[in-house]
Amino acid sequence: MDAKTFLGSHVPLFAGISDEHLTDLAVSSELKSYKAGQTILFQGMTVDDLHVVAVGKVSIHAKVAGRGVVQVAELGPGEIFGETSILESGTAGATVKAAQDGTYVLVVPQEAFRRLVAESPDFVARLKALIDGRKALPRA
C-alpha cells in the first residue's frame, strides 16, 4: 500500500482530507523502521516532523509525580504523535519508543503538515480535539 492510500484510509485524523493534501503529505513523507525498545523521540527534544504509526506499536513514556518515568500510553497503526510539539513550537513532552520489532513510522515533515493546517479549518478542529483529549488524560 502506498503512503497516500495509507494516510487517507487508515489514519482517522486524515479522513476527508483532500486528495491534493494527501498527495502532498505522502510525497514528502519517509517511512522509517525501528526495533523493539529503540527510541524514536526523546522527551525534551525539538520535534520537526509529524509521526504516523504505520505498522507495529509505539509506547509513550513520561514523568509521573511520585512514580518517575513510566509508560503512559501505547499507539498502534493509524495513530499519530508529535503534533502538539509542531503546533505549539515546543519540544517532545514524552519519550516515544518502538514497542515491538518491525515497527514502521511514516514521518511527515512539518512543512507539509503546516500547509494542511493553514488550509483546512476542519482538520484543525479535529486536531485540536485530539490534542485536548490527550492533555485531559490522567497520567496513570
C-alpha positions in Angstrom: 0.0 0.0 0.0 1.4 3.5 -0.8 1.6 6.3 1.7 -1.3 8.3 0.2 -3.7 5.4 0.5 -2.5 4.6 4.0 -3.0 8.1 5.2 -6.4 8.5 3.6 -7.7 5.1 4.5 -6.1 4.1 7.8 -5.4 7.3 9.7 -8.7 8.6 11.2 -7.3 12.1 11.6 -6.8 12.5 7.9 -10.3 11.2 6.9 -12.0 13.6 4.5 -8.7 15.4 3.7 -8.5 16.5 0.0 -6.6 14.4 -2.5 -4.2 17.3 -3.0 -3.3 17.5 0.6 -3.0 13.7 1.0 -0.6 13.7 -2.0 1.5 16.5 -0.5 1.8 14.7 2.8 2.6 11.3 1.2 5.1 12.6 -1.4 7.1 14.4 1.3 7.0 11.6 3.9 9.6 9.0 4.7 9.0 5.5 6.1 11.4 4.6 9.0 11.8 1.2 10.7 12.5 0.6 14.4 13.4 -2.3 16.6 11.7 -3.0 20.0 13.0 -0.6 22.6 14.5 1.8 20.1 13.8 5.4 20.9 12.0 7.4 18.3 11.7 10.7 20.2 13.4 11.8 23.5 11.4 13.9 25.9 12.7 17.5 25.6 14.0 17.2 22.1 12.7 19.6 19.3 10.2 17.8 17.1 10.4 18.7 13.5 8.0 16.1 12.0 4.6 14.5 12.4 4.9 10.8 13.1 2.3 8.3 12.0 2.5 4.7 13.2 2.2 2.5 10.1 3.0 -1.0 11.4 3.6 -2.2 15.0 3.2 -0.2 18.2 5.0 2.6 20.0 5.0 3.3 23.7 4.8 6.7 25.3 6.9 7.3 28.5 6.6 10.4 30.7 7.5 11.5 34.2 4.6 10.9 36.6 4.7 12.6 40.0 5.8 10.1 42.7 6.5 7.3 40.2 9.3 8.6 37.9 9.2 7.8 34.2 6.5 5.3 33.3 4.7 4.2 30.2 1.5 6.3 29.9 0.2 5.2 26.5 0.6 2.9 23.6 -0.2 3.8 20.0 -0.8 1.5 17.1 -1.3 1.7 13.3 -3.0 4.9 12.1 -2.3 6.8 15.3 0.0 9.9 15.3 2.4 11.6 17.6 4.5 14.8 17.5 1.5 17.0 16.5 1.4 19.1 19.7 5.1 19.9 19.6 4.8 21.1 16.0 1.7 23.2 16.6 2.9 24.7 19.8 6.5 25.1 18.6 7.6 23.1 21.6 9.6 20.1 22.5 8.6 16.5 22.9 6.6 16.1 26.2 7.4 12.4 26.4 9.8 9.8 25.2 8.5 7.6 22.4 9.9 4.1 21.8 9.1 1.3 19.4 7.2 -1.3 21.4 8.0 -4.2 19.1 10.4 -5.3 16.4 9.3 -4.3 12.9 7.6 -1.1 13.9 7.3 1.3 11.0 6.6 5.0 11.3 5.7 7.3 8.5 7.5 10.6 9.1 5.7 13.7 7.6 7.9 16.9 7.5 6.4 19.8 9.4 6.2 22.0 6.3 3.7 19.7 4.7 1.8 19.3 7.9 1.7 23.1 8.5 0.4 23.6 4.9 -2.5 21.3 5.7 -3.2 23.1 9.0 -3.1 26.5 7.2 -5.6 25.5 4.6 -8.1 23.2 6.3 -10.1 24.6 9.3 -12.0 21.3 9.6 -8.7 19.4 10.0 -7.5 21.9 12.6 -10.7 21.4 14.6 -10.2 17.6 14.7 -6.5 18.1 15.5 -7.3 20.4 18.4 -9.9 17.9 19.7 -7.2 15.2 19.6 -4.7 17.3 21.5 -7.2 18.4 24.1 -8.3 14.8 24.7 -4.7 13.7 25.2 -4.0 16.6 27.6 -7.1 15.7 29.6 -6.0 12.0 30.1 -4.8 11.3 33.6 -1.3 10.2 33.9 -1.6 6.7 35.3 
